[in-house]
Amino acid sequence: MTLVCEICGKTFKSKWGLKLHDKRHRGTGRFACCGKTFYTKQAFNRHRCSIHGVEKPFPCEQCGKKFSTKDDLNRHVRREVAAKQFTCSICNATLREKIDLQAHLATHTGEKNFACDMCEKRYRHRSSLSKHRSAKHRA
């Protein structure tokens, strides 16, 4: 379902998004500071932490990094902490993707698993192969 702002025509996927947007047209934000109006508590808290040095109250239990809102902490946990599920058996480094682990393992073993299909030159990392192909074969 797509919702459209009657004032400016901007579209939204949720009633909440449209309602928040409508407050901007009306100038009815709930939080004010420094002559600015904030329409959500999260935006207000981000402002207070970044501009006024208010301590970020939401620490990550895994890495200790602090966040100004619970939503920011949850996003961090989903992206950074929970996503790192592949562990190197040699040095315990954690990586997000299986292919990243395979490339990482090559740093320990010296294996060159990425071969150029045009000249058979081999590389430890996919990115090195890509650079080679761009430079040598214009691919």
N, C-alpha and C positions, 0 to 999 in steps of 0.2 A: 504494500500500500504506500503510495506516495502522497505526501501532504504538501500544499503550496501556500506560501505566505501571500496573503491578499494585498499586502502593501508593496512588496518588491518582487514577488514572483519566485523567490528562492524556494527550492524543494527540500523536503525532509523525509526521512524514513520512519521517524517516530513522532508521536504527539509531544513527548517531552522536548525533543529538539526544536519543534515549531514553537512551543510555549516559551522556551528559553529565548529563542530568536525574537519573538514578539515583544519580550520585555526590553530588548535593546531598542526597538522602535519607540517604545513608550517611555524609555528612560527610567524604568522602575526596578533597578537593581537593588538587591537586599543588603549589599555590603559596600561601604564607601571608605576610601582612604586616599590621602594625597590628592584629592580632587578627582579621583577616578571612581567609577562605579563597577562593582563586580557582581555578576549575576548568579554565581554559584559559590558555595563555601570553599570548594576546591580551588577555584581561581583566586579567591581572596587569600587563602592560606599560602598558595604558591607565591603570590605577590609579597606577603609579609615575610616569608623566608628568604626570597631572593633579593628584595629591595631593602628590607629593614633588619636583616640579620637574625630574625627569629629562628631559634633552633628547630630543625626539622624533627618532628616528634615520632616518626615511624621508621625504626631501624630494621634492616633485614637481618634475620637470625642466622643466615648462612654466611654473609660476607661483612656485615656491620655497616654497610652503606645506609645513609639516612635519607628519608623522603618527606616531602612536605604534606603529602596526602596519602591516605590509605590506598586509594586507587593507583597512585604512582608506585607504591610498594608492591601491590598485587601484580601490576604489569611487569615490574622488574623480576619478581619471582617466576612468573610464567615464562618470560623471555630468556632470562639469564640463568636462573638457578635450576628450575625444573627441566629446562631444555638441554642441559648438559648431562647426557645420559651415557655417553661412550667414554670409557676410561682406559687409558693406556696401561697395559700390564707391566710395563718397564718403569715408568716414572710417575704413574698415577695422574697424569694430566687428564682433564675432562674436556670432551668436545661435544658439539651439538649433533653432528652428522657422522654417519659411518664412514663416508668417503673422507671426511676430515681426519678421522682416526687413522685410516689407511695411509693418508699422506703424512701424518705425524709419525707413524711407525717407521716410515722410510728414513726419517732423520736418525733413528737408532740403528737401522739395519743397513743403510746405504743403498737399498733397492731403488731402482729406477723403473717404476711401473707405468709411466706415461710415455708412450712411443709416438713419434711423429709418423703419420701414415704416408708422408711424401718422401721422407729420407731415412726413416727408421732411427733417427737420433732419439735417445731416451733421456727422460727427466724424472726427478724425484717428486716434483709438484706439478699439478695441472696448470697452475698459473705460469710456470716456467715454460711449459709446452706451448701455451697460448702466445706468450711473448715471442718465442722462437718462430712459430708459424706466421705471426704478423710481420716479423722482421725479415725472415728468409723466404717465405713463400707467398706473402701478401694475402694470406687467407684469413 
